[in-house]
Amino acid sequence: MKKLVYMDHAATTPVKSEVLDAMLPYFSEQFGNPSSLYALARVSKEAVENARAQVASAIGASPDEIFFTAGGSESDNWAIKGTAFANRKKGDHIITSAIEHHAVLHTCAYLETQGFSVTYLPVDRYGLVSPKDVEEAITDRTILVTVMAANNEIGTVQPIREIGRITRERGVPFHTDAVQAIGAVQIDVTEDAIDMLSLSGHKFYGPKGIGALYVRKGIRLGNLVHGGGQERRRRAGTENIPGIVGLGKAIEMATADIPGHTAKIAAMRDRLCAGILDAVPDTLLNGHPTLRLPNNINVSFRYIEGESILLMLDAHGICASTGSACSSASLEPSHVLLAVGLPHETAHGSLRLTLGDLNADGDVDYVLDVLPKVVERLRSMSPLYAARKGGV
Ligand SMILES: *Cc1c(COP(=O)(O)O)cnc(C)c1O
């Protein structure tokens, strides 16, 4: 049997069996619409409220501050558009960073077409946003600061607590896309002074197409999805009960023992990362050396193309990513790698490996066996490499 090594946990994760078991009854026997008025419906309603409490407890919020959505992208859209349109009289300025997920960046770009102005803060070579830059960018017209908790491509973990304290002091709402951070970084919305937070089930062993937005009490936020009165009249649409139940169970499991769980994955990641840098010359690690997600490796192999690496790894049963899955269909290198200052050619030769529950030590050995040979073979065919070596 061909070996399959999945090292793309930042793209998505499989649903844990405990999560699936919790969800299953809500597809069939317990199918009631929570808005209906009979006992069957009350079972669904209770399941939703139980999941709401699980999500709230995982991030230090209260249940009435949690709203279910169709995933991370919707949560980001809601937080940003909902804040922008609700505060139009107050101001028209939004602050974000250059390395946000496209769910944030493209939403901000859309708002620019609607008369809002957006500051895209630069990052340093490790991908860090400077809290001082945030502070200096705030004006009387600023209605929102949105900075992600951890980056999906290079894994850099942002100083969100410092940013939160600054924005709280200045009275500007602070949203964070915590889709990659949940289960990897301890987050407490009170301690971290976060006003809105996006999360998504499928990034922490829950189902796809379900997420949540935390909205601190008192924050002004317009609706994004209009219709029925679900989610306390804030987000219309019959609830995705199995998804919501799965999200609750998954976040409870993902945040039960973050230090214990991440230590195991970080140990594998560290061995793999050191092994790659050791075995392959002309390779550099992208992102911060220590302030990074415990499962993330992002490296650039000079003189070759990330896409070719992926194809050859796939032929060996290894699932990985270059930059981010969303941009892999375009020829432009990742906006994140360009923002940390990589030249185009180097950015093109980058590979992201994200470890997780599907991995064991044997996978690290396997990738360490296959990857250096793949890079060597591609380089042997690369005119850039030949030129660098002074010709064939
Ligand atoms: C995956 C991801 C999203 C989008 O979440 P979906 O649930 O897939 O819509 C948003 N932000 C970040 C940082 C992500 O990694």
The ligand as an SDF file (V2000), in Angstrom:
LIG
                    3D

 15 15  0  0  0  0  0  0  0  0999 V2000
   -8.8700   28.8670    6.7780 C   0  0  0  0  0  0  0  0  0  0  0  0
   -8.7860   30.2880    7.1990 C   0  0  0  0  0  0  0  0  0  0  0  0
   -9.8600   31.1680    7.0210 C   0  0  0  0  0  0  0  0  0  0  0  0
  -11.1220   30.7650    6.3040 C   0  0  0  0  0  0  0  0  0  0  0  0
  -11.8900   29.8720    7.0570 O   0  0  0  0  0  0  0  0  0  0  0  0
  -13.0200   29.0150    6.3050 P   0  0  0  0  0  0  0  0  0  0  0  0
  -13.7670   28.3420    7.4150 O   0  0  0  0  0  0  0  0  0  0  0  0
  -12.2990   28.0510    5.4340 O   0  0  0  0  0  0  0  0  0  0  0  0
  -13.8780   29.9690    5.5540 O   0  0  0  0  0  0  0  0  0  0  0  0
   -9.7290   32.4530    7.4790 C   0  0  0  0  0  0  0  0  0  0  0  0
   -8.6110   32.8720    8.0960 N   0  0  0  0  0  0  0  0  0  0  0  0
   -7.5550   32.0540    8.2840 C   0  0  0  0  0  0  0  0  0  0  0  0
   -6.3550   32.5690    8.9930 C   0  0  0  0  0  0  0  0  0  0  0  0
   -7.5970   30.7340    7.8390 C   0  0  0  0  0  0  0  0  0  0  0  0
   -6.5430   29.9470    8.0210 O   0  0  0  0  0  0  0  0  0  0  0  0
  1  2  1  0
  2  3  1  0
  2 14  2  0
  3  4  1  0
  3 10  2  0
  4  5  1  0
  5  6  1  0
  6  7  2  0
  6  8  1  0
  6  9  1  0
 10 11  1  0
 11 12  2  0
 12 13  1  0
 12 14  1  0
 14 15  1  0
M  END
$$$$
